[in-house]
Amino acid sequence: MKFNKVSEECGVFGVALKSEEAVGVTYNALMALQHRGQEGAGIAAVNERRISCTKNLGLVSEVFGGGKLNKIPKSNLALGHTQYSMSGNNTRENVGPFIAEYLTGRIAVTHNGNITNADEIRDSLKRHGVQFNATNNSEVIAWLIAYCIMREENTNALSDRALGEISTTKARNALEGVVKAANFLCGAFSLIVATSKKKLIAVRDSNGFRPLCIGKNEDGYAFASESCALEVCGFEFIRDVLPGEVVVIDNGEITHEGVRLVRDDEHKGLCIFEFVYFARPDSVIDGVNVNQSRYNMGRVLATEHPVAADVVCGVPDSGLEAAVGYSKISGIPLAAGFVKNRYIGRSFIYPVQSQRDTAVLQKLNPLAANIRGKRVVLIDDSIVRGTTSAKIVRSLKNAGAREVHMRISSPPFKFVCNYGTDIDSADKLIANRMELDEVCQAIGADSLGFISVDGLKSACKGCSLPFCTTCFTGE
C-alpha cells in the first residue's frame, strides 16, 4: 500500500421492493456510501430471472452519470457496491457486484471485507473448471456459492486442505448454497446475494468484523453497510444483522430471520476503526452512534493528554467531532483550523503517492486568522506513515501557529490487518519504527498523544459486540 491514511474495502447495499424503483434507490444508497469506496461502483438488477450488471471505475456519479442510470432496466430487486481497491487491483474487473451462473439460475454478490483463505478456494475452484476474471476475493465468493448450489450427486466432491469437503449432495436452493459456502470462508465478510429467482440474502461472518444492517419501509426491505444509507433512502433502521446470521427477503417479506451459519466463532470482534474513521457520523453501528463515539474520543483524549493551549482544531472530517469533545472537557475554545475543498474526495483513494501528496495540499488549507500566534491542539483520527501528519503540522506553523500539539483519536498502528482494513506493511508504520517522542519529532509537533486502547473502547461504549483491536494490540 502506498497510502498514508488507513482505508477499507467497500460499501454494500441490497434492496427488495414491491415497486420497480430498486435501481434508483440503490443509486441513492451508493451516494450515501461513497465514503467507503471511491475507486469504482456497480449496480446489479434482477429482471425476469435475469441479472444485468453495470459497473466501472470512478465515483458513483461518474459511473452512472450521463443517462447511464436510466439505461438499467427497471427492477424491484437490486444490489449496489462502492469499491475501494487494494494497490494494484484498481481495474473494472475488480468492481462489484459479481455475477455467477449455475445450472438453473444466476446470482449477484456484493461483499465487504477480506477472505483470508480466498487464494486456496480460488485454486480449488480452478481445478474444478471455474474461470476467474478478477483478482479480488469477492468473485471467489460468488463462484463458491454458485458451485455449492449446482453440485451434482455424481460429481466428485471439492476436497482439499482449504475447503475440507463440499457434500456431494446438491444444495436444494440458493439459501442452502449460500450457507454452505459461507461455512468455508475464513475472515471478514458482510455479504449480500441476489438470486435470479428474486431472493435477497444477507450474511455476516460469525466474528462480526464488518457492519451490516436491515431497514424497512412500506415498499420493502434493504440491507446496507451503514444505517445512513437506509435513512437517506427512506428506510427505517430495524436492527443489525447479527454475527453468523443469514437473513432472507423473498416476495417482499423476511422469510428466514435468525438463520445461523453452522460455524459460530467464539472470538467476535467488530472493527473498532469503523467508529474512528470509516463510518459516516450519522450512522449507528451495532448500537453505537458514530458521532457520539467520536465526541467521546475527544473527551477521553482531553483527560489522557491535557495540554495548555489557546484553541482546539479538528482535521476534517473525522477529527471534527473529537475536537468538540476535547474542547468540552479541556475548556479550550474550539476553532476551525482549515478550509476544506469539498470537491476533492478522501485522499486515501489515490493509488500513487505523488497523487496523494498533491491532494493533501489541495484538500486542506489552514485558516490563518484563527490560528496565527496561537497554541493549537490539533485532533486527527490516525497516524500511519506520518507523512500526511507532517504536512498538516507544517502547514499550520507556516500559517502562523505558535505551537501545534497533536492528539490522535486512535492508538498507534503497530500491526497489519487481515480482515479488510488496508493498513501499510508493519515496517512502514511509523509507530512500529519509532518511540512516541521520535514520532512527535518526525511530524514536527510540539507534543503528541494517542488515545489508549481502553480509552477508545470506553468511548464506543454500548456496542452489542466486543471490538477487534488487532491493528493496535496484535491480539
PELINUR-V14541 format. One record per residue. N is the residue number from 1. SS is DSSP state (h for helix, s for strand, l for the rest). OMEGA is omega in whole degrees, -180 to 180 (NA if undefined). BURIAL is # if it has 9 or more other ideal C-beta (glycine too) atoms within 8 Angstrom, else .. Layout:
# PELINUR-V14541
n,ss,omega,burial
N,SS,OMEGA,BURIAL
N,SS,OMEGA,BURIAL
This chain:
# PELINUR-V14541
n,ss,omega,burial
1,l,-178,.
2,l,-176,.
3,l,179,#
4,l,174,#
5,l,173,#
6,l,179,#
7,s,-168,#
8,s,-172,#
9,l,153,#
10,l,168,#
11,s,-177,#
12,s,-180,#
13,s,174,#
14,s,-176,#
15,s,175,#
16,s,-173,#
17,s,170,#
18,l,179,.
19,l,179,.
20,l,-178,.
21,s,-174,#
22,h,-177,#
23,h,179,#
24,h,177,.
25,h,-180,#
26,h,178,#
27,h,180,#
28,h,179,#
29,h,180,#
30,h,175,#
31,h,179,#
32,h,-180,#
33,l,-176,#
34,h,-179,#
35,h,-178,.
36,h,179,#
37,l,-174,#
38,l,-179,#
39,l,-180,#
40,s,-180,#
41,s,179,#
42,s,176,#
43,s,173,#
44,s,-178,#
45,s,-180,#
46,s,-180,#
47,s,175,#
48,l,178,.
49,l,173,.
50,s,178,.
51,s,176,#
52,s,-177,#
53,s,176,#
54,s,-179,#
55,s,179,#
56,s,173,#
57,s,178,#
58,l,175,.
59,l,-179,#
60,h,-179,#
61,h,179,.
62,h,-178,.
63,h,-174,#
64,l,177,#
65,l,178,.
66,l,178,.
67,l,-178,.
68,l,-180,#
69,h,-178,#
70,h,180,.
71,h,176,.
72,l,-177,#
73,l,175,.
74,l,-177,.
75,s,173,#
76,l,179,#
77,s,-177,#
78,s,174,#
79,s,176,#
80,s,-175,#
81,s,167,#
82,s,-167,#
83,s,162,#
84,l,-177,#
85,l,169,#
86,l,-178,.
87,l,179,#
88,l,-177,.
89,l,-175,#
90,l,178,#
91,l,179,#
92,h,-178,.
93,h,-178,.
94,h,178,#
95,l,176,#
96,l,-1,#
97,l,178,#
98,s,-179,#
99,s,175,#
100,s,-179,#
101,s,170,.
102,s,-168,#
103,l,-173,.
104,l,180,.
105,s,179,#
106,s,173,#
107,s,171,#
108,s,-175,#
109,s,170,#
110,s,-166,#
111,s,173,#
112,s,179,#
113,s,180,#
114,s,-180,#
115,s,-173,#
116,l,177,.
117,l,-177,#
118,h,-178,#
119,h,179,.
120,h,178,#
121,h,178,#
122,h,180,#
123,h,179,#
124,h,-179,#
125,h,177,#
126,h,179,#
127,h,178,.
128,l,169,.
129,l,180,.
130,l,178,.
131,l,-177,.
132,l,178,#
133,l,-177,.
134,l,179,#
135,l,-179,.
136,l,-174,#
137,h,176,#
138,h,178,#
139,h,176,#
140,h,179,#
141,h,-178,#
142,h,-178,#
143,h,176,#
144,h,177,#
145,h,-180,#
146,h,-180,#
147,h,180,#
148,h,179,#
149,h,-168,#
150,l,180,#
151,l,177,#
152,l,-177,.
153,l,-177,.
154,l,-180,.
155,l,178,.
156,l,180,.
157,l,173,.
158,l,-171,#
159,s,171,.
160,s,-177,.
161,l,-175,.
162,l,-169,#
163,l,-172,#
164,s,179,.
165,s,172,.
166,l,-177,#
167,l,177,.
168,l,177,#
169,l,-178,.
170,l,174,.
171,l,-174,#
172,l,-179,.
173,l,-177,.
174,h,180,#
175,h,178,#
176,h,179,#
177,h,179,#
178,h,-179,#
179,h,180,#
180,h,-180,#
181,h,-177,#
182,h,-179,#
183,l,174,#
184,l,-176,#
185,l,174,#
186,l,180,.
187,s,-174,#
188,s,173,#
189,s,162,#
190,s,-161,#
191,s,173,#
192,s,-177,#
193,s,172,#
194,s,180,#
195,s,179,#
196,l,175,#
197,l,171,.
198,l,168,#
199,s,176,#
200,s,-173,#
201,s,178,#
202,s,-179,#
203,s,174,#
204,s,-176,#
205,l,-172,#
206,l,174,#
207,l,-177,#
208,l,-176,#
209,l,-174,#
210,l,-176,#
211,l,174,#
212,l,-176,#
213,s,-174,#
214,s,175,#
215,s,-178,#
216,s,167,#
217,s,-175,.
218,l,-179,.
219,l,180,.
220,s,-176,#
221,s,176,#
222,s,171,#
223,s,-180,#
224,s,174,#
225,l,-178,#
226,l,-178,#
227,h,179,#
228,h,180,#
229,h,176,#
230,h,-175,#
231,h,-178,#
232,h,179,#
233,l,175,#
234,l,177,.
235,l,174,#
236,s,177,.
237,s,178,#
238,s,-178,.
239,s,173,.
240,s,168,#
241,l,-176,#
242,l,175,.
243,l,179,#
244,l,-176,#
245,s,174,#
246,s,179,#
247,s,-175,#
248,s,172,#
249,s,-179,#
250,s,-179,#
251,l,174,.
252,l,-179,#
253,s,172,.
254,s,-178,.
255,s,175,.
256,s,178,#
257,s,180,.
258,s,173,.
259,s,-176,#
260,s,170,.
261,l,179,#
262,l,-180,.
263,l,178,.
264,l,-174,.
265,l,180,#
266,l,-174,.
267,l,-180,.
268,l,180,#
269,l,174,#
270,s,178,#
271,s,-175,#
272,l,-180,#
273,h,170,#
274,h,-177,#
275,h,-180,#
276,h,-168,#
277,h,-168,#
278,h,-169,#
279,l,172,#
280,l,-177,#
281,l,180,#
282,l,177,.
283,l,171,#
284,s,-176,.
285,s,179,#
286,l,173,#
287,l,-177,.
288,s,175,#
289,s,-174,.
290,h,180,#
291,h,-179,#
292,h,-179,.
293,h,180,#
294,h,173,#
295,h,179,#
296,h,178,#
297,h,178,#
298,h,178,#
299,h,179,#
300,h,179,#
301,h,180,#
302,h,179,#
303,h,-177,.
304,h,-175,#
305,l,177,#
306,l,178,.
307,l,175,.
308,l,-177,.
309,l,-177,#
310,l,-179,.
311,s,173,#
312,s,180,#
313,s,176,#
314,s,174,#
315,l,-180,#
316,l,-3,#
317,l,-170,.
318,l,174,#
319,l,-173,#
320,h,-178,#
321,h,178,#
322,h,178,#
323,h,178,#
324,h,179,#
325,h,178,#
326,h,180,#
327,h,-178,#
328,h,-177,#
329,h,-176,#
330,h,-175,#
331,l,178,.
332,l,-177,#
333,s,177,.
334,s,178,#
335,l,174,#
336,l,-178,.
337,l,-175,#
338,s,165,#
339,s,-176,.
340,s,172,#
341,l,-175,#
342,l,-178,.
343,l,174,.
344,l,-175,.
345,l,177,.
346,l,-169,.
347,h,180,#
348,h,-179,#
349,h,-175,#
350,l,-174,#
351,l,-179,#
352,l,-175,.
353,h,-179,.
354,h,177,.
355,h,-179,#
356,h,179,#
357,h,179,#
358,h,-178,.
359,h,179,#
360,h,-179,#
361,h,-179,.
362,h,-169,.
363,h,-175,#
364,s,178,#
365,s,-178,.
366,s,177,#
367,l,-169,#
368,h,-177,.
369,h,-178,.
370,h,-172,#
371,h,-175,#
372,l,178,#
373,l,-174,.
374,l,173,#
375,s,-171,#
376,s,166,#
377,s,-176,#
378,s,-177,#
379,s,175,#
380,s,-174,#
381,l,-175,#
382,l,168,#
383,l,-178,#
384,l,177,#
385,l,176,#
386,l,-175,#
387,h,178,.
388,h,179,#
389,h,179,#
390,h,179,#
391,h,-178,#
392,h,179,#
393,h,-180,#
394,h,-179,#
395,h,178,#
396,h,-179,#
397,h,176,#
398,h,179,.
399,l,173,#
400,l,178,#
401,l,-179,#
402,l,177,.
403,s,174,.
404,s,180,#
405,s,-172,#
406,s,178,#
407,s,-171,#
408,s,-175,#
409,l,168,#
410,l,175,#
411,l,179,#
412,l,175,#
413,l,-179,#
414,l,-175,#
415,l,176,#
416,l,-178,.
417,l,178,#
418,l,-168,.
419,l,171,#
420,l,174,#
421,s,-174,#
422,s,179,#
423,l,-178,#
424,l,178,#
425,l,-171,.
426,h,-178,#
427,h,178,.
428,h,177,.
429,l,-173,#
430,h,-180,#
431,h,176,#
432,h,-175,#
433,h,-173,.
434,l,170,#
435,l,-175,.
436,h,-178,#
437,h,177,.
438,h,176,.
439,h,180,#
440,h,180,#
441,h,-178,.
442,h,-179,#
443,h,176,#
444,l,-179,#
445,l,178,#
446,l,170,.
447,s,-176,#
448,s,177,#
449,s,175,#
450,s,173,#
451,l,177,#
452,l,177,#
453,h,179,#
454,h,178,.
455,h,178,#
456,h,178,#
457,h,-180,#
458,h,178,#
459,h,-179,#
460,l,-176,#
461,l,180,.
462,l,-180,.
463,l,-179,#
464,l,180,.
465,l,167,#
466,l,-178,.
467,s,169,#
468,s,179,#
469,l,-176,#
470,h,-175,#
471,h,178,#
472,h,-170,#
473,h,-174,.
474,l,-179,.
475,l,NA,.
